[in-house]
Amino acid sequence: MHYPNALSGIALVLTAVACFGALDTTTKQVTVTVPLLLALWFRYLFQAVITTLIVWPQRGRSVLRTEHPRFQVLRGVLLLVSSFLAFASLRYLPVGEFTALLMITPIVITLLAAQRLKERVSVFRWVLVLGGFAGTLIMVRPGSNLFGWAVLLPLTLVFTNAWFQILTSKLARTEDAVTMHFYTGWTGAILASLPLPLVWQMPQARAEWMGLLLMGLLASVGHYLLIQAYRRASAAILSPFLYAQIGFAMLGGWLVFSHVPDGWSQLGMALIAVCGATSAWLTARENRLPTQPVEP
């Protein structure tokens, strides 16, 4: 397929991952004072309502049409669990390092494809897998600020997000992207509402309300721009640029929290970025799985 607007697609995907990097930074700041589950509920409710207001007048009930309602709900559950783990991770970990760890997802997808889906994995892909895990080990080495129990949160998130990506690839063959986005938002909003009475705490400060609104806005705009980007360019073209999210996350961590990763952590992040971006590009080029960035 020819994509005449590839440059605009790249610009859109870079703007989208900038939104996700800013979302990570805002989430880390907001959840210091706002209960985690409350922030999670607000983020999904905002996305679900905004999506409905935009989509329903154009599509009506047709947006609900799906051949696999159970898988649509399962996809929403997987993303909600991933978002919860992301919110929890950001309470304890620096934004840049957290984002870099999440970016080993394409590498884990390669492992899952080999073990569960019985797909053949080339020697070069195994080299990329080893390189990505080497970068992870450098980042979580003893003595680093990531060495501790909290690092288990993003590593668990990597696996839940990998299964989310695999399920997305299955549904994308027959399901409409807008319908998938619609079900994901409302599944998250409804399930996040269940424990809400246990944690409800009305935000008091204006900064808390502004932070929650900004989280919802960044998530919604980021997803919308990402969909528009993939309409203009192929996943093989766009997937390497998703790793710019690491740079945006590092910038946010420096501007808001005055945190700069040490030299070893930067080396680990670079290894993950190079190996992960290459793996994601190969995957997209082979049209096996779509690649999407990870955001709370």
Phi, psi and omega in degrees: 000137180268136181240096183288344184250038184299321182295320177292326176297318178297317179298320180293318182291326176294321177293322179297313182288335172295320176298317181291324175296318177294326177297316177300315181296315179296319179299316180299322181286318184290318186285001172291324184245340181258134178307139186303313182293328177293317178296320179296316179298314183296319180299316182285321179298317179300312181298316183295316182293314180298316179300317180295317180297328181277318190274319188300316179299332182272322189251334183063212183292346180297338179292341179275350186289123180210146177273347185223070182299324180295319179289329176298316178293317179300320177298318178296321179295316180299319179290324178296316177298317178298319179295319178299314179296324178295314179299315180295320180298318184291345174290333188244340188243150174297151187296313183297313181295321177301312181297319180298318179298322179295333184283003173275005181305313179301330179290318178294324177300322177300316179296315180295322179296324181287319187273316186265320183264000176058034178274147178283132180245127183287164178299319180299321178294321177295326176296319178296320177299312180296322178295318179295319179289329175297318176298321178296316180296324177297319182290323185259019181300153174304133181098345178278164180285359176260353185282105182168180185296331185297337181293342177293334182295304179292331178292323174293320178301323179303318182287319178294323179289326178298316178293326175299317180295318181296316178295322177301318181296324179291315182290327184297343180288333184232344187256151177283138184298321180293320177298317178298317179296321180297310181296322180298314181297313183285328174298314179296317182296317182292312182293324179291341179285337186299313180273003186302319179301335181282338186238005187300130178208110183296121177303135185260316185278148177299325181297325178293315178297317180296321179295317179296317178297320180295321177301311180297319181293315181296319179296315182293313181295318180300314179295318180297315180296324180295317178299317179295325180296316182287348172278344184253339182211157182285161178297326179297325178285319189275329190304320179297331183285345177298334183284355171295344178300329177298315179297317179295323179293319177298319178298316178297318178297325179287316183292319187266321187245003180055037181252130176234124179300147178287175185300316180296318179296321177297322177296315178298319179295321179295318178299315179297317181297313182293311182292319180293317180296319178295316179297317179296321179295316178298318180297313180294322181296325179278359178058037179266317182218141171286151178247134179224146176288165180256131175216158183297000000 
